[in-house]
Amino acid sequence: MAINYDRLFHMMIDKKITNAQLKDRAGVSANIITRLKRNEYVSMESIEKICKTLNCGVDDILEFEHICEK
């Protein structure tokens, strides 16, 4: 299973929040923003900070993708 953060970036566009603004407001590192852009693992602590900053739930910013093997 893979994680996809497209919902987060769509929400940021809707709210007119830049990556730098999210980093500063949520108190996360630039590395976390990079990991989000690459759909890589991010700790639940960081996800919680982002959700509090954006006043949303986890399911509003990420989704799990099922990878089918052939």
Backbone as JSON Lines, residues from 0, in Angstrom:
{"i":0,"aa":"M","n":[0.84,-1.18,0.0],"ca":[0.0,0.0,0.0],"c":[0.89,1.24,0.0]}
{"i":1,"aa":"A","n":[0.52,2.21,-0.78],"ca":[1.28,3.46,-0.88],"c":[0.41,4.62,-0.41]}
{"i":2,"aa":"I","n":[1.06,5.68,0.0],"ca":[0.34,6.87,0.46],"c":[0.45,7.95,-0.62]}
{"i":3,"aa":"N","n":[-0.65,8.65,-0.81],"ca":[-0.69,9.73,-1.78],"c":[-1.17,11.0,-1.07]}
{"i":4,"aa":"Y","n":[-0.42,12.08,-1.23],"ca":[-0.74,13.35,-0.56],"c":[-1.33,14.39,-1.51]}
{"i":5,"aa":"D","n":[-1.85,13.96,-2.65],"ca":[-2.43,14.91,-3.6],"c":[-3.53,15.77,-2.97]}
{"i":6,"aa":"R","n":[-4.31,15.17,-2.1],"ca":[-5.39,15.91,-1.44],"c":[-4.83,17.1,-0.65]}
{"i":7,"aa":"L","n":[-3.7,16.9,-0.01],"ca":[-3.07,17.99,0.75],"c":[-2.72,19.14,-0.18]}
{"i":8,"aa":"F","n":[-2.09,18.83,-1.3],"ca":[-1.64,19.89,-2.19],"c":[-2.81,20.59,-2.89]}
{"i":9,"aa":"H","n":[-3.89,19.86,-3.13],"ca":[-5.11,20.5,-3.68],"c":[-5.7,21.46,-2.63]}
{"i":10,"aa":"M","n":[-5.71,21.02,-1.37],"ca":[-6.22,21.87,-0.3],"c":[-5.37,23.13,-0.15]}
{"i":11,"aa":"M","n":[-4.05,22.97,-0.25],"ca":[-3.16,24.12,-0.15],"c":[-3.42,25.12,-1.27]}
{"i":12,"aa":"I","n":[-3.68,24.62,-2.47],"ca":[-4.0,25.5,-3.59],"c":[-5.3,26.24,-3.3]}
{"i":13,"aa":"D","n":[-6.31,25.51,-2.84],"ca":[-7.6,26.12,-2.53],"c":[-7.49,27.2,-1.46]}
{"i":14,"aa":"K","n":[-6.62,26.95,-0.47],"ca":[-6.44,27.9,0.63],"c":[-5.33,28.92,0.37]}
{"i":15,"aa":"K","n":[-4.73,28.8,-0.81],"ca":[-3.64,29.71,-1.21],"c":[-2.49,29.71,-0.2]}
{"i":16,"aa":"I","n":[-2.06,28.51,0.18],"ca":[-0.96,28.34,1.12],"c":[0.23,27.74,0.36]}
{"i":17,"aa":"T","n":[1.38,28.35,0.48],"ca":[2.59,27.83,-0.18],"c":[3.24,26.75,0.68]}
{"i":18,"aa":"N","n":[4.17,26.04,0.08],"ca":[4.94,25.04,0.83],"c":[5.67,25.69,2.0]}
{"i":19,"aa":"A","n":[6.26,26.84,1.77],"ca":[7.0,27.54,2.82],"c":[6.07,27.98,3.94]}
{"i":20,"aa":"Q","n":[4.89,28.46,3.59],"ca":[3.93,28.86,4.62],"c":[3.48,27.67,5.45]}
{"i":21,"aa":"L","n":[3.2,26.54,4.8],"ca":[2.8,25.34,5.54],"c":[3.92,24.91,6.48]}
{"i":22,"aa":"K","n":[5.13,24.91,5.98],"ca":[6.3,24.53,6.79],"c":[6.38,25.39,8.04]}
{"i":23,"aa":"D","n":[6.27,26.7,7.88],"ca":[6.38,27.62,9.0],"c":[5.19,27.53,9.96]}
{"i":24,"aa":"R","n":[4.0,27.48,9.42],"ca":[2.79,27.46,10.26],"c":[2.65,26.15,11.03]}
{"i":25,"aa":"A","n":[2.99,25.04,10.39],"ca":[2.84,23.73,11.04],"c":[4.06,23.37,11.88]}
{"i":26,"aa":"G","n":[5.16,24.08,11.68],"ca":[6.37,23.79,12.44],"c":[7.03,22.49,12.02]}
{"i":27,"aa":"V","n":[7.01,22.22,10.71],"ca":[7.69,21.03,10.19],"c":[8.88,21.47,9.36]}
{"i":28,"aa":"S","n":[9.76,20.53,9.09],"ca":[10.98,20.87,8.35],"c":[10.73,20.87,6.84]}
{"i":29,"aa":"A","n":[11.67,21.45,6.13],"ca":[11.62,21.44,4.66],"c":[11.7,20.0,4.15]}
{"i":30,"aa":"N","n":[12.4,19.15,4.89],"ca":[12.5,17.73,4.52],"c":[11.12,17.07,4.53]}
{"i":31,"aa":"I","n":[10.28,17.43,5.47],"ca":[8.93,16.87,5.54],"c":[8.14,17.28,4.31]}
{"i":32,"aa":"I","n":[8.24,18.53,3.91],"ca":[7.54,19.01,2.71],"c":[8.02,18.23,1.48]}
{"i":33,"aa":"T","n":[9.31,18.02,1.38],"ca":[9.88,17.25,0.26],"c":[9.35,15.83,0.27]}
{"i":34,"aa":"R","n":[9.29,15.21,1.44],"ca":[8.79,13.84,1.55],"c":[7.32,13.76,1.14]}
{"i":35,"aa":"L","n":[6.55,14.78,1.5],"ca":[5.14,14.82,1.11],"c":[5.01,14.91,-0.4]}
{"i":36,"aa":"K","n":[5.82,15.75,-1.01],"ca":[5.77,15.91,-2.47],"c":[6.14,14.62,-3.2]}
{"i":37,"aa":"R","n":[6.98,13.81,-2.58],"ca":[7.41,12.55,-3.18],"c":[6.52,11.38,-2.76]}
{"i":38,"aa":"N","n":[5.46,11.66,-2.01],"ca":[4.55,10.62,-1.5],"c":[5.31,9.58,-0.68]}
{"i":39,"aa":"E","n":[6.24,10.05,0.15],"ca":[7.02,9.18,1.01],"c":[6.44,9.19,2.43]}
{"i":40,"aa":"Y","n":[6.9,8.27,3.26],"ca":[6.43,8.17,4.64],"c":[6.71,9.46,5.41]}
{"i":41,"aa":"V","n":[5.7,9.91,6.15],"ca":[5.82,11.06,7.06],"c":[5.21,10.63,8.38]}
{"i":42,"aa":"S","n":[5.84,10.97,9.48],"ca":[5.36,10.53,10.79],"c":[3.97,11.07,11.09]}
{"i":43,"aa":"M","n":[3.26,10.34,11.94],"ca":[1.92,10.78,12.35],"c":[2.0,12.1,13.12]}
{"i":44,"aa":"E","n":[3.1,12.35,13.79],"ca":[3.29,13.61,14.5],"c":[3.26,14.78,13.51]}
{"i":45,"aa":"S","n":[3.94,14.63,12.39],"ca":[3.95,15.67,11.37],"c":[2.58,15.81,10.72]}
{"i":46,"aa":"I","n":[1.92,14.68,10.45],"ca":[0.58,14.72,9.86],"c":[-0.37,15.44,10.8]}
{"i":47,"aa":"E","n":[-0.26,15.17,12.09],"ca":[-1.12,15.83,13.08],"c":[-0.89,17.34,13.08]}
{"i":48,"aa":"K","n":[0.36,17.77,13.03],"ca":[0.67,19.2,12.99],"c":[0.05,19.87,11.77]}
{"i":49,"aa":"I","n":[0.15,19.19,10.63],"ca":[-0.4,19.74,9.39],"c":[-1.92,19.82,9.47]}
{"i":50,"aa":"C","n":[-2.55,18.76,9.99],"ca":[-4.01,18.76,10.12],"c":[-4.49,19.86,11.06]}
{"i":51,"aa":"K","n":[-3.8,20.06,12.17],"ca":[-4.17,21.15,13.1],"c":[-4.02,22.5,12.41]}
{"i":52,"aa":"T","n":[-2.97,22.67,11.65],"ca":[-2.72,23.93,10.96],"c":[-3.79,24.22,9.92]}
{"i":53,"aa":"L","n":[-4.21,23.19,9.19],"ca":[-5.19,23.36,8.12],"c":[-6.62,23.15,8.61]}
{"i":54,"aa":"N","n":[-6.77,22.8,9.9],"ca":[-8.08,22.56,10.49],"c":[-8.86,21.51,9.69]}
{"i":55,"aa":"C","n":[-8.23,20.34,9.55],"ca":[-8.84,19.27,8.76],"c":[-8.5,17.92,9.37]}
{"i":56,"aa":"G","n":[-9.06,16.88,8.8],"ca":[-8.77,15.52,9.24],"c":[-7.73,14.87,8.35]}
{"i":57,"aa":"V","n":[-7.22,13.74,8.82],"ca":[-6.19,13.01,8.08],"c":[-6.7,12.61,6.7]}
{"i":58,"aa":"D","n":[-7.95,12.16,6.62],"ca":[-8.48,11.72,5.33],"c":[-8.68,12.87,4.35]}
{"i":59,"aa":"D","n":[-8.57,14.11,4.84],"ca":[-8.65,15.28,3.95],"c":[-7.34,15.56,3.24]}
{"i":60,"aa":"I","n":[-6.23,15.0,3.76],"ca":[-4.92,15.33,3.17],"c":[-4.17,14.14,2.6]}
{"i":61,"aa":"L","n":[-4.62,12.92,2.9],"ca":[-3.92,11.77,2.34],"c":[-4.89,10.66,2.02]}
{"i":62,"aa":"E","n":[-4.43,9.78,1.15],"ca":[-5.2,8.57,0.87],"c":[-4.24,7.43,0.61]}
{"i":63,"aa":"F","n":[-4.69,6.24,0.93],"ca":[-3.9,5.05,0.69],"c":[-4.25,4.5,-0.68]}
{"i":64,"aa":"E","n":[-3.23,4.12,-1.41],"ca":[-3.43,3.54,-2.74],"c":[-3.04,2.08,-2.68]}
{"i":65,"aa":"H","n":[-3.86,1.23,-3.21],"ca":[-3.56,-0.19,-3.29],"c":[-2.78,-0.44,-4.57]}
{"i":66,"aa":"I","n":[-1.67,-1.11,-4.42],"ca":[-0.84,-1.42,-5.58],"c":[-1.08,-2.87,-5.95]}
{"i":67,"aa":"C","n":[-1.55,-3.09,-7.15],"ca":[-1.82,-4.44,-7.63],"c":[-0.59,-4.97,-8.36]}
{"i":68,"aa":"E","n":[-0.17,-6.14,-7.94],"ca":[0.96,-6.77,-8.62],"c":[0.43,-7.74,-9.66]}
{"i":69,"aa":"K","n":[1.08,-7.77,-10.8],"ca":[0.66,-8.68,-11.87],"c":[1.54,-9.88,-11.94]}
